[in-house]
Structures are given as structure tokens and as C-alpha cells.
Amino acid sequence: MEEKMMAMRNKSIIKCGFIVLMALFTGVLFAFPSASPAAQTVWRLDFYLPKGDPETVMLQQAADDILYFTEGRLKIDIYPSFSLKLNPRTQLKNLKDGLMEAACMNVEMLEGLEPSFVVTEAPGVWAGKADQVKAVTAMEPFKQKVYAEHWGGHYVATKMMTVQTSGIFSAKKPIKSIADLKGMKMRIPTRRMLNPFKELGVAPVNMRSGEVYMALKTGVLDGAASGSRILIYQKWAEVVKYGLEGQLTGSIAQDIVINQKAWDSVSDDIKEVVTMVFTALGEKQKIMASYPGTSKSWRRQAEAMGVTFFDLTPGDLETLEKIFAEQWLQDLEKATPRTKEAWSIVKPFTTVK
């Protein structure tokens, strides 16, 4: 009987001890709560190309890398095709006003706001794509200064569209030389090209890229000027029969810029990751822009869809380059001091003496 009482007493002591230990453990948990996940910052990045475009795919991969290397602390949401529903013509002001935290901007589209950045897109003045890449790189310190002083933005990097040659495409009429362009109604991608195409006898039309397919199909347009990549990614190859290629395209530089307040709000190690990832993307695409592989790939795909290509003769190419270069130099005479300063940076890499 005494042994039984002793066993019960020991069992009670063990039970009480367990309760005390649990109480102590619970107290520790309340005193030192488990660490909550780090707060996530989200940046909206405005972009002009559609979701499936290879440029968008590479940009999205960079955003995914940033999410990974910041351990989820910074998420960058890409808004392709200007899907933030902001005015593309005021993209720099939108960035400055904080309507988006980040942007990857085609500098050609910034001509109305910041024409100084467009000097790397000057037509007819480059011996080759490698020289354009050098000019784009040389512009980086200038851009960093201008974005900071005038647009409330932190410049991170410049990448380049991976296309090397321009094409002139026709829906019905074969175009084997620039003489065949006379009288054609053609969509011209930039205002800067209007006068040169007029000199070639073209009736230039200003039209949004997304409207070109139907205009070519219905005969509103006879043709359009662009790169062969557009034949694939906007399906122009379904309504285009002929292409004339050979002229070196503009560099199509794309600047990645962060709103200064958004940049200042994140920690230094996050800034380091963002700079690392976007700089690496920029360098990768500069290399891709220097080699003809991607342009040839898009041309082969368009040919497989039934588009017949002709190449510019050396004489036609020389004529085109001369017309476009002369127009650029005329426009430059009326340029702002900041644009002339930018031109002085890139001029050593051009054929202009």
C-alpha cells in the first residue's frame, strides 16, 4: 500500500513538473515571438512591348532573379504594352510623379520629352552595330546625370533591343529596290523618318503598331517599315508578301530607371541586387544586339511563312544612308543644348567627321 502511494505521489510530481515546464516554455514563446517574414516592397514597372515578346520575357526573368536574390523582399511587377494605363507620351513625367515606381523606356519614344537621349538612334551615321553599342555605353554617365537632375529618377542600366537590320515590307507589290517604293502608302515608325521616306517618293502614314496588321490586310496601307521581328511577334507575316532588308536599324536603347523616392526607400543590399541584375541584362542584350543571329532568325521564320525577301544593293544602301544622315544633321542644327552635348558624346563612334 505504501509503495502504491509512493508511485502515485511520484507520478503527480512528474505531471506537475511537466505542467510547469510547459508553462515556462509557453512564457518563452510569448516573450520571444517567432520572427515574421520580411515585409515585401512591390514596384510597378511600365514597359511598352507585349507579354510574349522576347524583350519582355528577358525583362521578366530579371524581375524573377531580383525576387529570388532579395529573398522575396522586392517584387517587380512588369506591366507590358503600357498596361498600367498611363499616357505613353508622358512616361518620364509619370515616373517623376511616382505614378509608377520603375520603367523600362524605349528612348526613341522619349523624343518629345528628352530628345538628348535619342542621339544613339540617329539613322544613317553608323558603320556597324558594334559602334552603336559603344555609343550607348558612352552615354550612360550623361543619362545618369540627366535622369537625376531633371526627371527625379535613379538610372540603373541600358539594354538594347536585339535586332540589327531594318526592313521595308509590302502587302502585295514586290519591292526589289528603293525605286519600287514610289507612291506606296507606308506606315513609318517614327516622325524622324517622315521626310526621308517622302524624299524616296513614299506617302508616309503615322499609325500605331497594333493597327498595322488590319491596315495591311484591308489595303489601307501598302506597306510598313520595321524589323523582321515584328513580322513574327505581331503576325504581319500573315499579310505581308515581300520584304526589302539591309539598312542598319537604330540602336533602340531601353533605359531602366527607378523613381528616386522608391529607390531611396529600399535597403542598400536590395539596391545592390537590382543594380547587379539589370546591369547584367543590359550587357547581355548589348552583346546580342551586336551579332546578326537574331535578325536572321526572325527573317528565316518570316520566309517559312511565305514572305519573300530582297536585299538592298550597295548603291541603294548608300543612297538611303545619305538621305537619313542628312535629315538627322539638319534636325541637329535646331536641337537643344542638352541634345548637342549628348551628340558630342556619341559623335566619335559615328561616320560623321
C-alpha positions as CSV (number, residue, x, y, z in Angstrom):
1,M,0.0,0.0,0.0
2,E,2.8,2.4,0.9
3,E,4.6,1.6,-2.3
4,K,1.4,2.3,-4.3
5,M,1.0,5.7,-2.5
6,M,4.7,6.5,-3.3
7,A,4.2,5.7,-7.0
8,M,1.1,7.9,-7.2
9,R,3.0,10.7,-5.5
10,N,5.9,10.4,-7.9
11,K,3.5,10.4,-10.9
12,S,1.9,13.5,-9.6
13,I,5.2,15.2,-9.1
14,I,6.2,14.3,-12.7
15,K,2.8,15.6,-14.0
16,C,3.2,18.9,-12.1
17,G,6.8,19.2,-13.3
18,F,5.6,18.7,-16.9
19,I,2.9,21.4,-16.4
20,V,5.5,23.8,-15.0
21,L,7.9,23.1,-17.9
22,M,5.1,23.7,-20.4
23,A,4.2,27.0,-18.7
24,L,7.8,28.1,-18.8
25,F,8.1,27.1,-22.5
26,T,4.9,29.0,-23.3
27,G,6.2,32.0,-21.5
28,V,9.4,31.9,-23.6
29,L,7.3,31.8,-26.7
30,F,5.3,34.8,-25.7
31,A,8.5,36.6,-24.6
32,F,10.2,35.8,-27.9
33,P,7.6,35.5,-30.7
34,S,8.7,33.8,-33.9
35,A,10.2,36.2,-36.5
36,S,7.6,37.3,-39.0
37,P,8.5,37.3,-42.7
38,A,10.3,40.4,-44.0
39,A,7.9,43.0,-45.5
40,Q,7.8,42.9,-49.2
41,T,8.1,46.0,-51.4
42,V,6.4,46.0,-54.7
43,W,7.5,48.1,-57.7
44,R,5.3,48.6,-60.8
45,L,7.5,48.6,-63.9
46,D,6.0,50.3,-67.0
47,F,7.0,48.6,-70.3
48,Y,6.0,49.2,-73.9
49,L,6.3,45.7,-75.6
50,P,3.7,42.9,-75.3
51,K,3.9,40.0,-72.9
52,G,5.1,37.3,-75.3
53,D,7.8,39.5,-76.9
54,P,11.4,38.1,-76.2
55,E,12.4,41.5,-74.8
56,T,9.6,41.2,-72.2
57,V,10.5,37.6,-71.4
58,M,14.1,38.6,-70.6
59,L,12.9,41.5,-68.5
60,Q,10.6,39.3,-66.6
61,Q,13.4,36.8,-65.9
62,A,15.4,39.7,-64.4
63,A,12.5,40.6,-62.2
64,D,12.3,37.0,-61.1
65,D,16.0,37.0,-60.3
66,I,15.6,40.1,-58.2
67,L,12.8,38.5,-56.2
68,Y,15.0,35.4,-55.6
69,F,18.2,37.2,-54.6
70,T,16.4,39.7,-52.3
71,E,14.7,36.7,-50.6
72,G,11.3,38.0,-51.5
73,R,11.8,41.5,-50.2
74,L,11.5,43.2,-53.5
75,K,8.9,42.2,-56.2
76,I,8.9,43.9,-59.5
77,D,5.6,43.6,-61.4
78,I,6.1,44.0,-65.2
79,Y,3.2,45.9,-67.0
80,P,3.7,45.1,-70.7
81,S,2.1,47.0,-73.5
82,F,1.7,50.1,-71.3
83,S,-0.9,48.1,-69.3
84,L,-0.6,50.5,-66.4
85,K,-3.0,52.6,-68.5
86,L,-0.8,55.7,-68.2
87,N,-0.1,58.1,-71.1
88,P,3.0,56.7,-73.0
89,R,3.7,60.3,-74.2
90,T,4.3,61.4,-70.6
91,Q,6.3,58.4,-69.4
92,L,9.1,60.4,-67.9
93,K,6.7,62.7,-66.1
94,N,4.8,59.6,-64.9
95,L,8.0,58.2,-63.4
96,K,8.9,61.5,-61.8
97,D,5.4,61.9,-60.3
98,G,5.6,58.4,-58.8
99,L,2.7,57.1,-61.0
100,M,4.9,54.0,-61.4
101,E,8.0,53.1,-59.4
102,A,10.1,51.9,-62.3
103,A,10.1,51.9,-66.1
104,C,12.0,50.4,-69.0
105,M,11.8,53.1,-71.6
106,N,12.4,53.0,-75.3
107,V,14.4,56.2,-75.6
108,E,13.1,56.7,-79.1
109,M,9.7,57.3,-77.6
110,L,11.1,60.0,-75.3
111,E,11.9,62.3,-78.2
112,G,9.2,64.7,-77.2
113,L,10.3,64.9,-73.6
114,E,14.0,64.2,-73.6
115,P,15.4,64.5,-77.1
116,S,19.0,64.3,-75.8
117,F,18.6,60.5,-75.3
118,V,17.7,59.9,-78.9
119,V,21.2,60.6,-80.3
120,T,22.0,56.9,-80.2
121,E,19.1,56.3,-82.6
122,A,20.4,58.6,-85.3
123,P,19.9,57.0,-88.7
124,G,22.5,56.6,-91.4
125,V,25.6,57.6,-89.4
126,W,26.9,54.2,-88.1
127,A,29.4,51.9,-89.7
128,G,28.1,49.0,-87.8
129,K,26.1,47.8,-84.8
130,A,29.2,47.5,-82.6
131,D,29.7,51.2,-82.9
132,Q,26.2,51.9,-81.8
133,V,26.8,49.7,-78.7
134,K,29.9,51.8,-77.9
135,A,27.9,55.0,-78.2
136,V,25.1,53.7,-76.0
137,T,27.6,52.7,-73.3
138,A,29.4,56.1,-73.6
139,M,26.0,57.8,-72.9
140,E,25.5,56.1,-69.5
141,P,27.1,58.8,-67.2
142,F,25.3,61.5,-69.1
143,K,21.9,59.7,-68.7
144,Q,22.6,59.1,-65.0
145,K,23.0,62.9,-64.5
146,V,20.0,63.9,-66.6
147,Y,17.6,61.4,-65.0
148,A,18.7,62.5,-61.5
149,E,18.7,66.3,-62.2
150,H,15.6,66.6,-64.4
151,W,13.4,63.6,-64.0
152,G,13.6,62.5,-60.4
153,G,14.9,59.1,-61.4
154,H,17.7,56.8,-60.5
155,Y,19.3,55.4,-63.7
156,V,20.2,51.7,-63.4
157,A,21.2,50.4,-66.8
158,T,20.6,50.5,-70.5
159,K,19.7,47.4,-72.5
160,M,19.3,47.2,-76.3
161,M,16.7,45.6,-78.4
162,T,18.2,42.5,-80.1
163,V,17.6,43.5,-83.7
164,Q,20.3,44.6,-86.2
165,T,18.6,45.4,-89.5
166,S,15.6,47.3,-90.7
167,G,13.1,46.2,-93.3
168,I,10.5,47.7,-95.6
169,F,7.6,45.4,-96.1
170,S,4.9,45.2,-98.8
171,A,1.5,43.5,-98.7
172,K,1.2,42.9,-102.4
173,K,3.8,44.7,-104.6
174,P,7.3,43.2,-104.9
175,I,9.9,45.7,-103.7
176,K,13.4,44.8,-105.0
177,S,14.9,48.3,-104.8
178,I,14.1,51.7,-103.3
179,A,12.7,52.8,-106.7
180,D,9.8,50.4,-106.1
181,L,8.8,52.4,-103.1
182,K,7.4,55.4,-105.0
183,G,3.7,56.0,-104.5
184,M,3.3,53.4,-101.7
185,K,1.3,54.3,-98.6
186,M,3.6,53.1,-95.8
187,R,3.5,53.2,-92.0
188,I,6.6,54.9,-90.7
189,P,7.6,54.1,-87.1
190,T,9.0,57.5,-86.1
191,R,8.4,61.1,-87.0
192,R,12.1,61.4,-87.7
193,M,11.8,59.1,-90.7
194,L,8.9,61.0,-92.3
195,N,10.9,63.4,-94.5
196,P,13.5,60.8,-95.7
197,F,10.7,58.5,-96.8
198,K,9.0,61.4,-98.6
199,E,12.2,62.0,-100.4
200,L,12.0,58.4,-101.6
201,G,8.6,59.1,-103.0
202,V,6.7,57.3,-100.3
203,A,3.4,58.5,-98.8
204,P,4.2,58.1,-95.1
205,V,1.5,57.3,-92.6
206,N,1.7,57.7,-88.8
207,M,-0.1,54.8,-87.2
208,R,0.1,52.7,-84.0
209,S,1.9,49.4,-84.4
210,G,-1.1,47.4,-83.2
211,E,-3.3,48.9,-86.0
212,V,-0.9,48.0,-88.9
213,Y,-1.9,44.3,-89.3
214,M,-5.5,45.2,-90.3
215,A,-4.5,48.2,-92.3
216,L,-2.2,46.0,-94.4
217,K,-4.8,43.3,-94.7
218,T,-7.6,45.7,-95.9
219,G,-5.4,47.8,-98.2
220,V,-5.4,51.0,-96.1
221,L,-1.6,50.6,-96.1
222,D,0.5,49.2,-99.0
223,G,3.4,48.5,-96.6
224,A,5.3,49.3,-93.4
225,A,8.8,49.9,-92.2
226,S,10.1,47.9,-89.2
227,G,12.3,45.0,-88.2
228,S,11.6,41.4,-89.2
229,R,10.9,40.6,-85.6
230,I,7.6,42.4,-86.0
231,L,6.6,40.1,-88.8
232,I,6.6,37.3,-86.3
233,Y,5.5,38.8,-83.0
234,Q,2.7,41.0,-84.4
235,K,1.9,38.5,-87.1
236,W,2.5,40.8,-90.0
237,A,3.9,37.8,-91.9
238,E,0.3,36.7,-92.4
239,V,-0.5,39.8,-94.5
240,V,3.0,40.8,-95.9
241,K,4.3,39.1,-99.0
242,Y,7.6,41.0,-99.7
243,G,10.4,42.5,-97.7
244,L,13.4,44.7,-98.5
245,E,16.2,44.5,-96.0
246,G,19.7,45.7,-95.3
247,Q,19.7,49.1,-93.6
248,L,21.1,49.2,-90.1
249,T,18.4,49.8,-87.6
250,G,18.5,52.3,-84.8
251,S,20.0,51.0,-81.6
252,I,16.6,51.0,-79.8
253,A,18.2,51.6,-76.4
254,Q,15.9,50.9,-73.5
255,D,16.7,52.6,-70.2
256,I,15.8,51.0,-66.8
257,V,15.1,53.8,-64.3
258,I,13.6,53.8,-60.8
259,N,11.7,56.7,-59.2
260,Q,14.1,58.3,-56.8
261,K,11.8,58.1,-53.8
262,A,11.2,54.4,-54.4
263,W,14.9,53.8,-54.8
264,D,15.7,55.6,-51.5
265,S,13.1,53.6,-49.7
266,V,14.9,50.2,-50.0
267,S,18.0,49.0,-48.2
268,D,21.5,49.1,-49.7
269,D,21.7,45.3,-50.2
270,I,18.5,45.4,-52.3
271,K,19.9,48.3,-54.4
272,E,23.0,46.2,-55.0
273,V,20.9,43.3,-56.2
274,V,18.8,45.5,-58.5
275,T,21.9,47.1,-60.0
276,M,23.6,43.7,-60.5
277,V,20.7,42.0,-62.2
278,F,19.7,44.8,-64.5
279,T,23.3,45.7,-65.4
280,A,23.9,42.0,-66.4
281,L,20.7,42.1,-68.5
282,G,21.9,45.2,-70.2
283,E,25.3,43.8,-71.0
284,K,23.8,40.5,-72.3
285,Q,21.5,42.4,-74.7
286,K,24.2,44.7,-75.9
287,I,26.1,41.6,-77.0
288,M,23.0,40.1,-78.7
289,A,22.4,43.4,-80.5
290,S,26.0,43.3,-81.9
291,Y,25.5,40.0,-83.7
292,P,23.2,39.3,-86.6
293,G,21.9,36.0,-85.3
294,T,18.6,37.2,-84.0
295,S,17.7,39.3,-87.1
296,K,18.5,36.3,-89.3
297,S,16.4,34.1,-87.1
298,W,13.3,36.3,-87.5
299,R,13.9,36.6,-91.2
300,R,14.0,32.8,-91.6
301,Q,10.8,32.4,-89.6
302,A,9.1,35.0,-91.9
303,E,10.4,33.3,-95.0
304,A,9.0,30.0,-93.7
305,M,5.6,31.8,-93.5
306,G,5.8,32.8,-97.2
307,V,7.5,36.2,-97.1
308,T,9.9,36.8,-100.0
309,F,12.9,39.0,-99.1
310,F,15.2,41.1,-101.3
311,D,18.4,42.8,-100.1
312,L,19.4,46.4,-100.7
313,T,22.1,46.8,-103.3
314,P,25.2,48.6,-102.1
315,G,24.1,51.6,-104.2
316,D,20.6,51.7,-102.7
317,L,22.0,51.3,-99.2
318,E,24.4,54.2,-99.8
319,T,21.5,56.4,-101.0
320,L,19.4,55.5,-98.0
321,E,22.1,56.2,-95.5
322,K,22.9,59.5,-97.1
323,I,19.2,60.7,-97.1
324,F,18.7,59.7,-93.5
325,A,22.0,61.1,-92.3
326,E,21.4,64.5,-94.0
327,Q,18.0,64.7,-92.3
328,W,19.5,63.9,-88.9
329,L,22.2,66.6,-89.2
330,Q,19.7,69.2,-90.3
331,D,17.5,68.4,-87.3
332,L,20.6,68.6,-85.1
333,E,21.2,72.2,-86.1
334,K,17.9,73.1,-84.3
335,A,18.5,70.9,-81.3
336,T,18.6,71.9,-77.7
337,P,22.0,72.5,-76.0
338,R,21.5,69.3,-74.0
339,T,21.0,67.3,-77.2
340,K,24.1,68.8,-78.7
341,E,26.0,67.9,-75.6
342,A,24.8,64.3,-76.0
343,W,25.7,64.3,-79.7
344,S,29.3,65.3,-78.8
345,I,29.5,62.2,-76.7
346,V,28.4,59.7,-79.4
347,K,29.8,61.5,-82.5
348,P,33.2,59.9,-82.2
349,F,31.6,56.5,-82.8
350,T,29.7,57.6,-86.0
351,T,30.8,58.1,-89.5
352,V,30.3,61.9,-89.2
353,K,33.5,63.8,-89.3
